[in-house]
């Protein structure tokens, strides 16, 4: 088996995440993402990541093997991840945060 690069996959089996910036950061760098199917992760990841039960180590192991061993799957996940990132921007985040603060101040 050929040695895979360090960015074969980003594993983020978090139990809770406020927003999911690590997921987007990995996708923006073209790294396939395997993350939890709980909290904000599914919404942030969309269909660009593999979602797993964070308590199911067998599922996580299976998905790691699948991603690492499949050039085709990694390429598809990279493409989808780069597209998913386009749905998010710092400008949009700042504007939405400002709206929340304004609403809270009323």
N, CA, C and O atoms as CSV, one atom per row, in Angstrom:
chain,resi,resn,atom,element,x,y,z
A,1,UNK,N,N,0.841,-1.168,0.000
A,1,UNK,CA,C,0.000,0.000,0.000
A,1,UNK,C,C,0.890,1.235,0.000
A,1,UNK,O,O,1.877,1.293,0.733
A,2,UNK,N,N,0.544,2.220,-0.817
A,2,UNK,CA,C,1.288,3.465,-0.863
A,2,UNK,C,C,1.023,4.284,0.392
A,2,UNK,O,O,-0.068,4.244,0.961
A,3,UNK,N,N,2.018,5.011,0.801
A,3,UNK,CA,C,1.860,5.878,1.980
A,3,UNK,C,C,0.983,7.061,1.611
A,3,UNK,O,O,1.229,7.737,0.611
A,4,UNK,N,N,-0.040,7.310,2.418
A,4,UNK,CA,C,-0.953,8.416,2.173
A,4,UNK,C,C,-0.367,9.701,2.733
A,4,UNK,O,O,0.435,9.684,3.667
A,5,UNK,N,N,-0.783,10.811,2.146
A,5,UNK,CA,C,-0.311,12.101,2.643
A,5,UNK,C,C,-0.934,12.388,4.003
A,5,UNK,O,O,-1.885,11.728,4.420
A,6,UNK,N,N,-0.387,13.373,4.677
A,6,UNK,CA,C,-0.847,13.703,6.016
A,6,UNK,C,C,-2.296,14.185,6.017
A,6,UNK,O,O,-2.957,14.133,7.054
A,7,UNK,N,N,-2.800,14.649,4.881
A,7,UNK,CA,C,-4.172,15.132,4.834
A,7,UNK,C,C,-5.108,14.130,4.165
A,7,UNK,O,O,-6.025,14.523,3.444
A,8,UNK,N,N,-4.884,12.860,4.397
A,8,UNK,CA,C,-5.773,11.842,3.851
A,8,UNK,C,C,-7.187,12.022,4.373
A,8,UNK,O,O,-8.154,11.775,3.653
A,9,UNK,N,N,-7.313,12.452,5.624
A,9,UNK,CA,C,-8.634,12.724,6.195
A,9,UNK,C,C,-8.468,13.531,7.481
A,9,UNK,O,O,-7.473,13.403,8.195
A,10,UNK,N,N,-9.471,14.364,7.751
A,10,UNK,CA,C,-9.546,15.096,8.999
A,10,UNK,C,C,-10.617,14.420,9.834
A,10,UNK,O,O,-11.776,14.351,9.423
A,11,UNK,N,N,-10.242,13.925,10.998
A,11,UNK,CA,C,-11.173,13.226,11.872
A,11,UNK,C,C,-11.636,14.172,12.965
A,11,UNK,O,O,-10.826,14.762,13.679
A,12,UNK,N,N,-12.964,14.310,13.087
A,12,UNK,CA,C,-13.506,15.233,14.076
A,12,UNK,C,C,-14.740,14.603,14.718
A,12,UNK,O,O,-15.862,15.064,14.512
A,13,UNK,N,N,-14.514,13.528,15.510
A,13,UNK,CA,C,-15.653,12.839,16.142
A,13,UNK,C,C,-16.086,13.532,17.430
A,13,UNK,O,O,-16.192,12.902,18.482
A,14,UNK,N,N,-16.331,14.815,17.336
A,14,UNK,CA,C,-16.675,15.637,18.488
A,14,UNK,C,C,-18.072,15.306,19.007
A,14,UNK,O,O,-18.960,14.944,18.236
A,15,UNK,N,N,-18.253,15.432,20.306
A,15,UNK,CA,C,-19.570,15.222,20.899
A,15,UNK,C,C,-20.386,16.499,20.894
A,15,UNK,O,O,-21.616,16.450,20.917
A,16,UNK,N,N,-19.721,17.638,20.864
A,16,UNK,CA,C,-20.414,18.921,20.811
A,16,UNK,C,C,-19.496,19.944,20.168
A,16,UNK,O,O,-18.303,19.998,20.468
A,17,UNK,N,N,-20.047,20.737,19.302
A,17,UNK,CA,C,-19.277,21.786,18.645
A,17,UNK,C,C,-20.198,22.977,18.466
A,17,UNK,O,O,-21.321,22.833,17.983
A,18,UNK,N,N,-19.732,24.136,18.847
A,18,UNK,CA,C,-20.543,25.332,18.747
A,18,UNK,C,C,-20.905,25.698,17.328
A,18,UNK,O,O,-22.049,26.064,17.057
A,19,UNK,N,N,-19.962,25.608,16.424
A,19,UNK,CA,C,-20.269,25.933,15.039
A,19,UNK,C,C,-19.678,24.936,14.059
A,19,UNK,O,O,-20.383,24.509,13.145
A,20,UNK,N,N,-18.463,24.558,14.200
A,20,UNK,CA,C,-17.853,23.617,13.273
A,20,UNK,C,C,-16.760,24.214,12.419
A,20,UNK,O,O,-16.501,23.733,11.316
A,21,UNK,N,N,-16.110,25.261,12.913
A,21,UNK,CA,C,-15.031,25.871,12.142
A,21,UNK,C,C,-13.920,24.897,11.765
A,21,UNK,O,O,-13.407,24.983,10.649
A,22,UNK,N,N,-13.523,23.972,12.643
A,22,UNK,CA,C,-12.470,23.031,12.232
A,22,UNK,C,C,-12.858,22.224,10.981
A,22,UNK,O,O,-12.005,21.904,10.153
A,23,UNK,N,N,-14.130,21.908,10.857
A,23,UNK,CA,C,-14.608,21.167,9.677
A,23,UNK,C,C,-14.404,22.003,8.418
A,23,UNK,O,O,-13.866,21.520,7.421
A,24,UNK,N,N,-14.839,23.262,8.473
A,24,UNK,CA,C,-14.688,24.141,7.309
A,24,UNK,C,C,-13.233,24.425,6.989
A,24,UNK,O,O,-12.858,24.508,5.819
A,25,UNK,N,N,-12.407,24.574,8.022
A,25,UNK,CA,C,-10.981,24.819,7.793
A,25,UNK,C,C,-10.343,23.639,7.060
A,25,UNK,O,O,-9.546,23.833,6.142
A,26,UNK,N,N,-10.689,22.434,7.460
A,26,UNK,CA,C,-10.147,21.252,6.789
A,26,UNK,C,C,-10.634,21.185,5.340
A,26,UNK,O,O,-9.848,20.936,4.425
A,27,UNK,N,N,-11.930,21.408,5.138
A,27,UNK,CA,C,-12.483,21.368,3.781
A,27,UNK,C,C,-11.851,22.432,2.891
A,27,UNK,O,O,-11.575,22.179,1.719
A,28,UNK,N,N,-11.622,23.619,3.443
A,28,UNK,CA,C,-11.025,24.712,2.667
A,28,UNK,C,C,-9.623,24.362,2.194
A,28,UNK,O,O,-9.132,24.931,1.219
A,29,UNK,N,N,-8.986,23.435,2.877
A,29,UNK,CA,C,-7.642,22.997,2.493
A,29,UNK,C,C,-7.666,21.720,1.663
A,29,UNK,O,O,-6.626,21.121,1.389
A,30,UNK,N,N,-8.876,21.313,1.267
A,30,UNK,CA,C,-9.001,20.145,0.405
A,30,UNK,C,C,-8.866,18.826,1.124
A,30,UNK,O,O,-8.549,17.811,0.503
A,31,UNK,N,N,-9.100,18.822,2.414
A,31,UNK,CA,C,-8.952,17.607,3.198
A,31,UNK,C,C,-10.318,16.964,3.437
A,31,UNK,O,O,-11.222,17.632,3.938
A,32,UNK,N,N,-10.491,15.694,3.096
A,32,UNK,CA,C,-11.748,15.000,3.381
A,32,UNK,C,C,-12.025,14.979,4.880
A,32,UNK,O,O,-11.103,14.877,5.688
A,33,UNK,N,N,-13.300,15.077,5.243
A,33,UNK,CA,C,-13.692,15.176,6.644
A,33,UNK,C,C,-14.586,14.013,7.047
A,33,UNK,O,O,-15.536,13.663,6.348
A,34,UNK,N,N,-14.260,13.426,8.187
A,34,UNK,CA,C,-15.124,12.458,8.860
A,34,UNK,C,C,-15.470,13.099,10.194
A,34,UNK,O,O,-14.584,13.389,10.998
A,35,UNK,N,N,-16.763,13.321,10.428
A,35,UNK,CA,C,-17.169,14.024,11.638
A,35,UNK,C,C,-18.434,13.420,12.227
A,35,UNK,O,O,-19.035,12.513,11.651
A,36,UNK,N,N,-18.817,13.927,13.357
A,36,UNK,CA,C,-19.975,13.410,14.093
A,36,UNK,C,C,-21.291,13.805,13.445
A,36,UNK,O,O,-21.392,14.811,12.743
A,37,UNK,N,N,-22.295,12.978,13.707
A,37,UNK,CA,C,-23.634,13.246,13.201
A,37,UNK,C,C,-24.485,13.943,14.265
A,37,UNK,O,O,-25.709,13.816,14.262
A,38,UNK,N,N,-23.843,14.671,15.166
A,38,UNK,CA,C,-24.534,15.364,16.258
A,38,UNK,C,C,-24.171,16.852,16.245
A,38,UNK,O,O,-23.262,17.282,15.535
A,39,UNK,N,N,-24.901,17.617,17.044
A,39,UNK,CA,C,-24.650,19.036,17.238
A,39,UNK,C,C,-24.724,19.778,15.895
A,39,UNK,O,O,-25.608,19.502,15.084
A,40,UNK,N,N,-23.823,20.693,15.664
A,40,UNK,CA,C,-23.854,21.509,14.445
A,40,UNK,C,C,-23.136,20.860,13.269
A,40,UNK,O,O,-23.205,21.366,12.149
A,41,UNK,N,N,-22.450,19.748,13.509
A,41,UNK,CA,C,-21.612,19.175,12.459
A,41,UNK,C,C,-22.362,18.801,11.185
A,41,UNK,O,O,-21.875,19.125,10.101
A,42,UNK,N,N,-23.516,18.141,11.249
A,42,UNK,CA,C,-24.206,17.795,9.998
A,42,UNK,C,C,-24.581,19.018,9.158
A,42,UNK,O,O,-24.475,18.994,7.932
A,43,UNK,N,N,-25.015,20.075,9.821
A,43,UNK,CA,C,-25.408,21.286,9.089
A,43,UNK,C,C,-24.205,21.936,8.424
A,43,UNK,O,O,-24.286,22.364,7.272
A,44,UNK,N,N,-23.100,22.014,9.135
A,44,UNK,CA,C,-21.892,22.632,8.586
A,44,UNK,C,C,-21.286,21.765,7.490
A,44,UNK,O,O,-20.851,22.282,6.461
A,45,UNK,N,N,-21.254,20.473,7.697
A,45,UNK,CA,C,-20.614,19.557,6.755
A,45,UNK,C,C,-21.433,19.316,5.492
A,45,UNK,O,O,-20.878,19.051,4.426
A,46,UNK,N,N,-22.755,19.408,5.616
A,46,UNK,CA,C,-23.603,19.111,4.462
A,46,UNK,C,C,-23.345,17.700,3.968
A,46,UNK,O,O,-23.143,16.780,4.760
A,47,UNK,N,N,-23.352,17.538,2.653
A,47,UNK,CA,C,-23.086,16.208,2.092
A,47,UNK,C,C,-21.625,16.045,1.699
A,47,UNK,O,O,-21.267,15.116,0.975
A,48,UNK,N,N,-20.778,16.961,2.184
A,48,UNK,CA,C,-19.360,16.944,1.819
A,48,UNK,C,C,-18.498,16.117,2.766
A,48,UNK,O,O,-17.316,15.903,2.496
A,49,UNK,N,N,-19.071,15.653,3.866
A,49,UNK,CA,C,-18.312,14.875,4.847
A,49,UNK,C,C,-19.020,13.554,5.112
A,49,UNK,O,O,-20.196,13.382,4.793
A,50,UNK,N,N,-18.292,12.652,5.687
A,50,UNK,CA,C,-18.890,11.405,6.170
A,50,UNK,C,C,-19.266,11.641,7.624
A,50,UNK,O,O,-18.430,12.024,8.442
A,51,UNK,N,N,-20.535,11.406,7.931
A,51,UNK,CA,C,-21.037,11.604,9.288
A,51,UNK,C,C,-21.100,10.262,10.009
A,51,UNK,O,O,-21.589,9.271,9.467
A,52,UNK,N,N,-20.600,10.249,11.231
A,52,UNK,CA,C,-20.566,9.016,12.018
A,52,UNK,C,C,-21.146,9.259,13.411
A,52,UNK,O,O,-21.209,10.394,13.886
A,53,UNK,N,N,-21.561,8.187,14.044
A,53,UNK,CA,C,-21.964,8.225,15.448
A,53,UNK,C,C,-20.673,8.338,16.261
A,53,UNK,O,O,-19.851,7.423,16.207
A,54,UNK,N,N,-20.463,9.415,17.009
A,54,UNK,CA,C,-19.191,9.593,17.707
A,54,UNK,C,C,-18.914,8.550,18.790
A,54,UNK,O,O,-17.786,8.444,19.271
A,55,UNK,N,N,-19.916,7.794,19.171
A,55,UNK,CA,C,-19.721,6.740,20.166
A,55,UNK,C,C,-19.419,5.379,19.526
A,55,UNK,O,O,-19.128,4.416,20.235
A,56,UNK,N,N,-19.487,5.296,18.207
A,56,UNK,CA,C,-19.329,4.032,17.508
A,56,UNK,C,C,-17.925,3.947,16.901
A,56,UNK,O,O,-17.696,4.410,15.783
A,57,UNK,N,N,-16.998,3.357,17.642
A,57,UNK,CA,C,-15.608,3.290,17.184
A,57,UNK,C,C,-15.438,2.376,15.971
A,57,UNK,O,O,-14.550,2.599,15.148
A,58,UNK,N,N,-16.273,1.363,15.858
A,58,UNK,CA,C,-16.186,0.479,14.694
A,58,UNK,C,C,-16.563,1.229,13.421
A,58,UNK,O,O,-15.923,1.060,12.384
A,59,UNK,N,N,-17.600,2.055,13.500
A,59,UNK,CA,C,-18.009,2.847,12.343
A,59,UNK,C,C,-16.910,3.829,11.963
A,59,UNK,O,O,-16.598,3.995,10.783
A,60,UNK,N,N,-16.331,4.473,12.956
A,60,UNK,CA,C,-15.243,5.409,12.684
A,60,UNK,C,C,-14.076,4.698,12.012
A,60,UNK,O,O,-13.530,5.197,11.028
A,61,UNK,N,N,-13.696,3.552,12.527
A,61,UNK,CA,C,-12.602,2.769,11.939
A,61,UNK,C,C,-12.905,2.410,10.488
A,61,UNK,O,O,-12.052,2.553,9.613
A,62,UNK,N,N,-14.121,1.946,10.243
A,62,UNK,CA,C,-14.528,1.565,8.884
A,62,UNK,C,C,-14.423,2.756,7.928
A,62,UNK,O,O,-13.907,2.620,6.819
A,63,UNK,N,N,-14.910,3.916,8.355
A,63,UNK,CA,C,-14.901,5.089,7.479
A,63,UNK,C,C,-13.488,5.608,7.248
A,63,UNK,O,O,-13.178,6.078,6.154
A,64,UNK,N,N,-12.629,5.532,8.256
A,64,UNK,CA,C,-11.229,5.916,8.064
A,64,UNK,C,C,-10.602,5.037,6.982
A,64,UNK,O,O,-9.969,5.540,6.054
A,65,UNK,N,N,-10.781,3.733,7.108
A,65,UNK,CA,C,-10.225,2.811,6.112
A,65,UNK,C,C,-10.760,3.112,4.721
A,65,UNK,O,O,-10.009,3.110,3.746
A,66,UNK,N,N,-12.057,3.370,4.631
A,66,UNK,CA,C,-12.680,3.636,3.334
A,66,UNK,C,C,-12.074,4.875,2.678
A,66,UNK,O,O,-11.768,4.863,1.486
A,67,UNK,N,N,-11.904,5.935,3.452
A,67,UNK,CA,C,-11.366,7.177,2.894
A,67,UNK,C,C,-9.887,7.024,2.544
A,67,UNK,O,O,-9.459,7.419,1.459
A,68,UNK,N,N,-9.128,6.466,3.440
A,68,UNK,CA,C,-7.681,6.348,3.214
A,68,UNK,C,C,-7.366,5.440,2.023
A,68,UNK,O,O,-6.401,5.683,1.299
A,69,UNK,N,N,-8.163,4.408,1.818
A,69,UNK,CA,C,-7.874,3.443,0.761
A,69,UNK,C,C,-8.480,3.790,-0.598
A,69,UNK,O,O,-8.195,3.106,-1.582
A,70,UNK,N,N,-9.300,4.824,-0.679
A,70,UNK,CA,C,-9.960,5.142,-1.946
A,70,UNK,C,C,-9.568,6.525,-2.460
A,70,UNK,O,O,-10.010,7.544,-1.929
A,71,UNK,N,N,-8.735,6.547,-3.497
A,71,UNK,CA,C,-8.371,7.808,-4.131
A,71,UNK,C,C,-9.617,8.498,-4.692
A,71,UNK,O,O,-9.747,9.720,-4.616
A,72,UNK,N,N,-10.519,7.710,-5.249
A,72,UNK,CA,C,-11.743,8.255,-5.845
A,72,UNK,C,C,-12.606,8.934,-4.798
A,72,UNK,O,O,-13.077,10.051,-5.010
A,73,UNK,N,N,-12.817,8.271,-3.670
A,73,UNK,CA,C,-13.635,8.850,-2.606
A,73,UNK,C,C,-12.993,10.121,-2.064
A,73,UNK,O,O,-13.685,11.116,-1.846
A,74,UNK,N,N,-11.679,10.102,-1.843
A,74,UNK,CA,C,-10.997,11.303,-1.342
A,74,UNK,C,C,-11.141,12.464,-2.317
A,74,UNK,O,O,-11.373,13.598,-1.899
A,75,UNK,N,N,-11.008,12.194,-3.605
A,75,UNK,CA,C,-11.140,13.261,-4.611
A,75,UNK,C,C,-12.555,13.829,-4.622
A,75,UNK,O,O,-12.738,15.041,-4.738
A,76,UNK,N,N,-13.554,12.960,-4.502
A,76,UNK,CA,C,-14.944,13.415,-4.464
A,76,UNK,C,C,-15.204,14.252,-3.210
A,76,UNK,O,O,-15.853,15.296,-3.274
A,77,UNK,N,N,-14.695,13.784,-2.078
A,77,UNK,CA,C,-14.887,14.528,-0.829
A,77,UNK,C,C,-14.165,15.875,-0.875
A,77,UNK,O,O,-14.677,16.868,-0.359
A,78,UNK,N,N,-12.995,15.914,-1.481
A,78,UNK,CA,C,-12.264,17.174,-1.629
A,78,UNK,C,C,-13.082,18.155,-2.452
A,78,UNK,O,O,-13.224,19.317,-2.070
A,79,UNK,N,N,-13.620,17.700,-3.575
A,79,UNK,CA,C,-14.425,18.560,-4.443
A,79,UNK,C,C,-15.661,19.078,-3.710
A,79,UNK,O,O,-15.959,20.272,-3.743
A,80,UNK,N,N,-16.375,18.169,-3.050
A,80,UNK,CA,C,-17.582,18.558,-2.314
A,80,UNK,C,C,-17.252,19.501,-1.155
A,80,UNK,O,O,-18.004,20.434,-0.874
A,81,UNK,N,N,-16.137,19.256,-0.494
A,81,UNK,CA,C,-15.740,20.102,0.627
A,81,UNK,C,C,-15.434,21.522,0.193
A,81,UNK,O,O,-15.826,22.480,0.861
A,82,UNK,N,N,-14.735,21.661,-0.922
A,82,UNK,CA,C,-14.425,22.993,-1.428
A,82,UNK,C,C,-15.707,23.735,-1.814
A,82,UNK,O,O,-15.810,24.944,-1.604
A,83,UNK,N,N,-16.676,23.024,-2.371
A,83,UNK,CA,C,-17.983,23.622,-2.696
A,83,UNK,C,C,-18.742,24.007,-1.423
A,83,UNK,O,O,-19.344,25.079,-1.356
A,84,UNK,N,N,-18.711,23.132,-0.417
A,84,UNK,CA,C,-19.428,23.395,0.834
A,84,UNK,C,C,-18.893,24.661,1.500
A,84,UNK,O,O,-19.667,25.442,2.055
A,85,UNK,N,N,-17.601,24.867,1.452
A,85,UNK,CA,C,-16.991,26.048,2.073
A,85,UNK,C,C,-17.505,27.346,1.471
A,85,UNK,O,O,-17.548,28.371,2.152
A,86,UNK,N,N,-17.890,27.312,0.217
A,86,UNK,CA,C,-18.377,28.526,-0.446
A,86,UNK,C,C,-19.692,29.017,0.154
A,86,UNK,O,O,-20.074,30.170,-0.044
A,87,UNK,N,N,-20.375,28.157,0.877
A,87,UNK,CA,C,-21.640,28.541,1.511
A,87,UNK,C,C,-21.420,29.388,2.757
A,87,UNK,O,O,-22.365,29.956,3.304
A,88,UNK,N,N,-20.169,29.469,3.205
A,88,UNK,CA,C,-19.833,30.182,4.430
A,88,UNK,C,C,-18.767,31.230,4.119
A,88,UNK,O,O,-17.871,30.991,3.309
A,89,UNK,N,N,-18.868,32.386,4.763
A,89,UNK,CA,C,-17.836,33.408,4.601
A,89,UNK,C,C,-17.734,34.199,5.898
A,89,UNK,O,O,-18.677,34.253,6.689
A,90,UNK,N,N,-16.562,34.816,6.101
A,90,UNK,CA,C,-16.378,35.629,7.297
A,90,UNK,C,C,-17.267,36.862,7.248
A,90,UNK,O,O,-17.762,37.308,8.284
A,91,UNK,N,N,-17.477,37.421,6.057
A,91,UNK,CA,C,-18.351,38.592,5.943
A,91,UNK,C,C,-19.772,38.249,6.364
A,91,UNK,O,O,-20.407,38.996,7.108
A,92,UNK,N,N,-20.257,37.128,5.888
A,92,UNK,CA,C,-21.610,36.683,6.249
A,92,UNK,C,C,-21.689,36.385,7.748
A,92,UNK,O,O,-22.667,36.747,8.403
A,93,UNK,N,N,-20.675,35.736,8.282
A,93,UNK,CA,C,-20.641,35.422,9.712
A,93,UNK,C,C,-20.652,36.706,10.544
A,93,UNK,O,O,-21.380,36.804,11.531
A,94,UNK,N,N,-19.851,37.679,10.146
A,94,UNK,CA,C,-19.800,38.945,10.881
A,94,UNK,C,C,-21.151,39.659,10.835
A,94,UNK,O,O,-21.610,40.186,11.848
A,95,UNK,N,N,-21.783,39.678,9.670
A,95,UNK,CA,C,-23.083,40.343,9.546
A,95,UNK,C,C,-24.142,39.645,10.398
A,95,UNK,O,O,-24.951,40.308,11.048
A,96,UNK,N,N,-24.140,38.337,10.397
A,96,UNK,CA,C,-25.114,37.586,11.192
A,96,UNK,C,C,-24.859,37.784,12.691
A,96,UNK,O,O,-25.802,37.910,13.472
A,97,UNK,N,N,-23.596,37.812,13.085
A,97,UNK,CA,C,-23.252,38.034,14.486
A,97,UNK,C,C,-23.701,39.428,14.920
A,97,UNK,O,O,-24.235,39.602,16.015
A,98,UNK,N,N,-23.484,40.405,14.068
A,98,UNK,CA,C,-23.923,41.762,14.370
A,98,UNK,C,C,-25.445,41.812,14.544
A,98,UNK,O,O,-25.948,42.478,15.449
A,99,UNK,N,N,-26.168,41.114,13.681
A,99,UNK,CA,C,-27.633,41.075,13.793
A,99,UNK,C,C,-28.075,40.475,15.127
A,99,UNK,O,O,-29.022,40.958,15.748
A,100,UNK,N,N,-27.385,39.419,15.563
A,100,UNK,CA,C,-27.725,38.781,16.842
A,100,UNK,C,C,-27.480,39.751,17.992
A,100,UNK,O,O,-28.308,39.874,18.894
A,101,UNK,N,N,-26.337,40.442,17.957
A,101,UNK,CA,C,-26.047,41.409,19.027
A,101,UNK,C,C,-27.071,42.544,19.046
A,101,UNK,O,O,-27.508,42.973,20.115
A,102,UNK,N,N,-27.446,43.021,17.881
A,102,UNK,CA,C,-28.434,44.104,17.809
A,102,UNK,C,C,-29.776,43.632,18.369
A,102,UNK,O,O,-30.430,44.361,19.114
A,103,UNK,N,N,-30.184,42.418,18.014
A,103,UNK,CA,C,-31.455,41.876,18.503
A,103,UNK,C,C,-31.414,41.685,20.016
A,103,UNK,O,O,-32.414,41.911,20.698
A,104,UNK,N,N,-30.264,41.272,20.541
A,104,UNK,CA,C,-30.132,41.037,21.983
A,104,UNK,C,C,-30.136,42.362,22.756
A,104,UNK,O,O,-30.541,42.403,23.918
A,105,UNK,N,N,-29.690,43.432,22.116
A,105,UNK,CA,C,-29.613,44.728,22.776
A,105,UNK,C,C,-30.983,45.412,22.864
A,105,UNK,O,O,-31.144,46.364,23.627
A,106,UNK,N,N,-31.952,44.950,22.108
A,106,UNK,CA,C,-33.286,45.574,22.120
A,106,UNK,C,C,-34.055,45.280,23.375
A,106,UNK,O,O,-35.188,45.737,23.525
